[in-house]
């Protein structure tokens, strides 16, 4: 039976220091996901990056509030983002499908079942679902906290074996990551509390941060799904986690 993996890649992994999309890293991640699929894994990709794409497409000569910016730049950027994924995955003869969703779609009911059925039939037919929040209509209280939360809900809905949250650091440390004396926490048992080690800062280009990853990991862990927080900027990180996980720096939440 195939292992089902949800891979979440955030804006800080997909963007360069100047805020532009890092197409080289995006291509490398596509290469790795193609390897996973060739080696018997089912993959669902939760990808940020639409707003970053859109912001570079259009120069606006008047002020926009935060909601207008998200709506405008995500509408522009989602087209570019999915187009890039389409071209990159096509090199490996992998079909992709876009799933844009909202928080209300995860309430029990018809929308939830339709969403699950859509992704199920995609996987059954070898299509890679690429999921993102529908920022054009999701505002204020309707929004996910970030794509960490979204990926956790997708992992639970689709009964994934593993959720991989790709960050721009190796995982959770017992001190500040920049402090040389800090140690990477490699395993987290279901009853272990790491809240004293979690920094509240959000990421530079996204809405999330390590706090949101930790919160998501706890919930998904309690649902019986393995969660891995790893560095998406490391070369070949997804393949290395699949082949030689014990020798790759990461934080792993052991499922209940």
Secondary structure, DSSP 8 states (H G I E B T S, - for coil): --EEEEEEE-HHHHB-TTS-B-HHHHHHHHHHHHHHHHTTEEEEEEE--HHHHHHTT---SS---HHHHHHHHHHHHHHHHHHHHHHHHHTTT--EEEEEE-GGGGSTTHHHHHHHHHHHHHHHTT-EEEEEE-TTT--GGGS-S-HHHHHHHHHHHTT-SEEEEEESSSS-BSS-TTSTT--B--EE-TT---GGG------SSSS--HHHHHHHHHHHHHTT-EEEEEETTSTTHHHHHHHHGGGS--EEE---
